[in-house]
Amino acid sequence: MKDINITNHIIAEFYKDIQDRVSSDVIIIGAGPSGLVASYLLAQDNFKVTVFEKRNQPGGGIWGGGMMFNQLVLPDDLQDFLNQMSIKFKLHPDNLISVDSVHFSSALLYHATEVGVKIFNNIGVEDLLVVDDMVRGVVINWNDVIKNKIPIDPLTFEAKAVVDSTGHPADGVEKLARRGLVEISQEFPMNADVAEKFVVEATGQLYPGLYVSGMAATAAKGGPRMGPIFGGMIKSGIKIANLIKQTWRSS
């Protein structure tokens, strides 16, 4: 029966995929812009990268642009990156670039998955795996289980490095903060000029094995929140990928 065949294929392929990712080189929490950029650059360099996204739709805040006007803005020094990703853009006289947010999101997702990144949506990170004072993986569950506080035991996935790219909530950092292992600062009001630089400067390793990128880095370090400008997010993703490469290639 066709319906049963469809069900069998879905179950078989999903379990094959997820069992293959019980151990990864890098686990990224959140499929927002910085996480997707980092995942693409790492996988392109032969790192085994797994992304867990708690929402049904990967892409983070990219899709909505500004107030659901589906355009986003970037600085003009990202033209090479956009060309590398085959993303169409419009260059303005004020050294800013505008990009269709749906096109941008789709391109990031396509290129990341094309080079081997595996994205599991609807799965949230319930906790972090910490061994000998180092983050060595994540504890996952279906997001609806976490959201509704259903008493269902989670599963653990290991990695050499974990990246929190969950945006404003900084979900991974929060797991350590509530145990007093790190501190989360309060975000400041919006200021694009300051925020674009701050998010890149704040990107890095916050705790052994746990890296922060994008707005999770801003939330952890107390920088200004941001609107529909995503240049800092792309640069943050590039920086975190390079940091992880340097760390694990030299170890």
C-alpha positions in Angstrom: 0.0 0.0 0.0 1.4 3.4 -1.0 0.5 5.1 2.3 2.4 2.5 4.3 5.4 2.8 2.0 5.5 6.5 2.4 5.4 6.1 6.2 8.2 3.5 6.2 10.4 5.7 4.1 9.9 8.8 6.3 10.7 6.8 9.5 13.6 4.9 8.1 15.4 7.9 6.6 14.8 10.1 9.6 16.2 7.6 12.0 19.2 6.9 9.8 19.9 10.7 9.7 19.5 11.3 13.4 21.5 8.2 14.5 24.3 9.3 12.2 24.5 12.6 14.2 24.7 11.3 17.8 28.3 12.3 17.5 29.3 15.4 15.5 32.3 17.7 15.2 30.2 20.8 15.9 26.6 21.2 17.1 24.9 24.5 16.5 21.9 25.5 18.5 19.6 27.6 16.3 19.4 27.9 12.6 19.5 31.7 12.4 21.9 33.7 10.1 25.1 33.4 12.1 24.5 29.7 12.8 23.8 29.0 9.1 26.8 30.9 7.9 29.1 29.1 10.4 27.6 25.7 9.6 28.2 26.2 5.9 31.8 27.3 6.3 32.6 24.5 8.7 31.0 21.8 6.7 32.6 23.1 3.5 35.9 22.4 5.4 34.9 18.8 6.2 33.6 19.4 9.7 30.6 17.2 10.6 28.0 19.9 11.6 24.6 19.3 13.1 22.0 22.1 13.7 19.1 21.8 16.1 16.3 24.4 15.4 13.4 24.5 17.9 11.0 26.1 15.4 9.4 24.4 12.4 11.1 26.9 10.0 14.9 27.3 10.1 16.2 30.8 9.3 15.7 32.7 12.5 14.6 36.3 12.2 15.7 36.6 8.5 12.4 35.8 6.9 10.5 38.8 8.3 13.0 41.5 7.4 12.0 44.6 9.2 8.4 44.5 10.7 7.5 41.9 8.1 8.7 44.1 5.2 10.7 41.2 3.8 13.9 43.1 2.9 17.1 43.2 5.0 20.1 45.4 4.9 23.8 44.6 4.9 27.0 46.7 4.6 28.7 46.8 1.2 31.8 45.0 2.4 29.9 41.7 2.2 29.5 41.7 -1.6 32.1 38.9 -2.0 30.2 36.7 0.4 26.9 37.3 -1.3 28.4 36.5 -4.7 29.9 33.3 -3.2 26.4 32.3 -2.1 24.8 33.4 -5.4 22.6 35.9 -3.5 21.2 38.7 -5.6 21.4 42.2 -4.0 21.0 45.9 -4.7 23.9 48.3 -3.8 22.9 51.7 -2.6 25.0 55.0 -2.7 25.2 55.1 1.1 27.4 51.9 1.2 24.5 49.7 2.2 23.0 46.7 0.4 19.4 45.5 0.4 18.5 41.9 -0.1 15.2 40.1 -0.4 15.0 38.3 2.9 13.2 35.2 1.5 15.8 34.8 -1.2 18.6 35.3 1.4 17.2 32.8 3.8 16.7 30.2 1.1 20.2 30.6 -0.2 21.8 30.2 3.2 19.7 27.1 3.9 20.4 25.6 0.5 24.1 26.1 0.6 24.4 24.8 4.1 22.5 21.6 3.5 24.2 21.2 0.1 27.7 20.9 1.7 26.5 18.4 4.3 25.0 20.3 7.2 22.2 18.4 8.8 19.4 20.6 10.2 16.8 19.0 12.6 13.9 21.4 13.0 11.3 21.1 15.8 14.0 19.9 18.2 15.0 22.1 21.1 18.0 21.9 23.4 16.8 21.2 26.9 20.3 21.3 28.5 24.0 21.0 27.8 26.2 18.1 28.3 29.1 19.3 30.6 31.9 16.9 31.5 35.0 17.9 33.4 34.1 21.6 33.3 33.7 21.5 29.5 30.6 21.6 27.2 30.8 18.4 25.2 27.3 18.2 23.7 23.6 18.9 24.1 20.6 17.4 25.6 17.7 17.5 23.1 13.9 16.9 23.1 11.0 17.7 20.8 10.3 21.4 21.2 6.7 20.9 22.1 7.7 18.6 24.9 10.0 21.3 26.3 7.5 24.1 25.7 4.6 22.3 27.4 6.8 20.8 30.2 5.8 17.2 29.4 7.7 14.7 31.5 9.5 13.0 28.6 13.1 12.1 29.0 15.5 13.7 26.5 18.5 12.3 24.5 22.1 13.4 24.5 24.3 14.2 21.5 28.0 14.8 21.7 30.3 17.2 19.9 33.8 18.7 20.1 32.3 22.2 20.1 28.8 23.6 20.7 27.7 27.0 19.3 24.8 29.0 20.7 23.3 31.0 17.9 19.7 31.1 19.3 19.4 34.9 19.1 18.1 37.0 21.9 17.1 34.2 24.3 20.7 32.8 24.3 19.2 29.4 25.1 22.5 27.6 25.4 24.2 30.3 27.6 21.1 30.4 29.8 21.6 26.7 30.7 25.0 27.6 32.2 23.9 30.9 33.6 21.2 29.4 35.8 23.9 27.2 37.4 26.2 30.2 38.0 28.8 29.1 35.5 28.5 32.2 33.3 26.7 35.5 33.4 24.2 36.9 30.9 24.1 40.7 30.6 21.1 42.8 29.8 20.7 43.9 26.1 20.9 47.6 25.5 18.4 49.5 23.3 18.8 49.4 19.5 21.8 51.1 17.9 22.8 49.7 14.6 26.2 51.4 14.3 27.3 50.1 17.6 25.5 46.8 17.4 27.1 45.8 14.1 30.6 46.0 15.6 29.6 44.7 19.0 28.1 41.4 17.8 31.3 40.5 16.0 33.5 41.5 18.9 31.4 39.5 21.3 31.5 36.4 19.2 33.8 33.7 20.6 34.2 31.0 23.3 32.2 31.9 26.4 32.9 28.7 28.4 35.1 25.8 27.5 33.4 24.1 24.6 30.6 26.6 24.3 30.8 29.3 21.6 28.4 32.2 21.1 27.5 33.9 17.8 25.0 36.4 16.5 22.4 37.9 18.9 23.2 35.2 21.5 26.7 36.8 21.8 25.1 40.2 22.1 22.8 38.9 24.8 25.6 37.2 26.7 27.9 40.3 26.6 25.3 43.1 27.0 25.4 44.8 23.6 22.6 46.8 21.8 19.8 44.7 20.2 19.5 45.0 16.5 16.9 45.5 13.8 16.8 44.3 10.2 20.5 44.7 9.5 22.3 41.3 9.3 25.9 42.2 8.3 27.1 41.6 11.9 25.3 38.2 11.9 27.1 37.1 8.8 30.5 38.4 10.1 29.8 36.7 13.4 29.2 33.4 11.7 32.4 33.7 9.7 34.4 34.5 12.8 33.0 31.6 14.9 33.7 29.2 12.0 37.3 30.4 11.8 37.8 30.2 15.6 36.5 26.6 15.7 38.7 25.6 12.8 41.8 27.2 14.4 41.0 25.6 17.8 40.5 22.0 16.5 43.1 22.1 13.8 45.8 23.1 16.3 44.7 20.7 19.1 
